[in-house]
Amino acid sequence: MIERLPELVNTDPAIVRWGRGMNEVFLLQSGEEQFLLTVRDGKIEKLEKGPFVMRSWTFAIRASKEAWEKHWQSPPPPGWHDLFALLRTGNVVIEGDLQPLMAYLMYLKLVLAAPRKA
Amino acid sequence: MKLEPISGHYTRLVFENKEHRLYFEEAGQGIPLLCLHTAGSDGRQYRAVLNDTEVTRNFRVIAFDMPWHGKSSPPAGWQKEDYRLTIESYTALIMSVVRALELERPVVMGCSIGGRVVLNLAIEHARELRALIGLQSAAYLERYYDAGWLDHPEVHGGRVCGALAYGLVSPLSPAAERWETVWHYMQGGPGVFRGDLHFYQGAGGDVREKIRSIDTKLCPLYLLTGEYDYSATPRDTEAAAARIRGARVTIMKGLGHFPMSENPPAFLGYLRPVLDEIRKET
């Protein structure tokens, strides 16, 4: 499902507008699988699948495959419906430089929830 | 032109030795029902309760903006201090409003930080109040994120506070009401949401032990919590209720942290029977 994020995000102006001005590379992890997403002005310009050797990223968001699957259910069950819901229950780990993550928190929440509409 | 039956007023309120210019809205007549908004928002969250004729037929609904919030001003000299809400200042504020508006034994209904302070009102002011309704009430919340980001020069406060609130709304709530709820958060002043959380997150607002002293015979206590709230979860509310004999708990299906604002029809379905009961039993 993460592979579909560029298509789901880039074709949705209601998501892209919240990422205007964002130019970052961040790591998204689902279980053992790692992805690097390059965001340019709110569009996901590039999505690369790991494993990676010596790659830099600004921040990482890591959760189990099961956690993302619950997050992407439509509707998601209570407690699995938001990035910070997962944070409260310890089902997601966020690390790295948190300034751009918090500055673009609305965008990132909408990006991470985009698979629900797939 | 069709006007909503809500009127708004400003009043001057001296509280903690400072003069405040306070804004409130009201509608209806009868038993006073004083409504407390959530952290970092304002009284507009109660727009649907104020507009509900089934409620306003028997209740005078009043929703005030806390100082620093909505159309209420911060006190003179605000630029020299960090706003920090405490359980003492919040409780004193509410009772100051009750006295200033000459409300006789009002029902007080509060959500989130308001749901917490309602527990403290039950502890300290039960005899002065007719009934208490806590929405999303928890006796304690452990910090699970750094609220410093809500007041950071490199993060737009409106955007980040809105994003925080967005997640606390149920995904089942109607989009228009969800985004209106978010908008109120986006309009908060710098550091205000964080200052409210000073009371809500951590030791200062921990009432887990004190709530054992609540006497619901003096003042009935209703606790209504939305199932999608991950800040004050149904489990948190039930844990609080387990320490309060006579507390009446309702878990509201499909609702999140802002029931009155995010899904008014669903919330009113839960609220009206509670108000009927209060009207008949107290």
Interface residues (C-beta under 8 A of the other chain):
Chain A: P75 P76 P78 G79 H81 D82 L83 F84 A85 L87 R88 T89 L98 Q99 M102 A103 L105 M106 K109
Chain B: Y144 Y145 D146 W149 H152 E154 V155 H156 R159 V160 G162 A163 L164 Y166 G167 L168 S170 P171 L172 E227 Y228 Y230 S231 T233
